[in-house]
Amino acid sequence: MDSPTLLLGLMTLALIGVTFQAWRMGNEKRDVALLGAFSGALGLGTALAAAL
């Protein structure tokens, strides 16, 4: 696995962790949904980078 893919994967995991913590703390649902959407998009980019 090359460096950009590894970096994208780590950032994806960090953003998923932040999203989970925001959900657990009871932040507004729209904020948690926005974090979830960004982590999903970053995860998709990571998967595409790993496939190429």
C-alpha positions, 0 to 999 in steps of 0.5 A, spaced: 500 500 500 502 506 498 503 512 502 497 516 500 492 510 500 495 509 507 494 517 509 487 517 506 485 511 510 488 514 517 484 520 516 478 516 514 478 512 521 479 519 525 473 522 521 469 516 523 471 516 530 470 524 531 463 522 528 462 517 533 464 521 539 459 527 536 453 522 536 455 519 543 455 527 546 449 528 543 450 533 538 445 536 533 443 531 528 445 535 522 452 536 524 453 528 525 450 527 518 454 532 515 460 528 519 458 522 516 457 524 509 464 527 509 467 520 512 463 516 507 466 520 501 473 520 504 472 512 505 470 511 498 476 515 496 480 511 500 477 505 497 478 507 490 485 509 491 486 502 494 483 499 488 488 503 483 
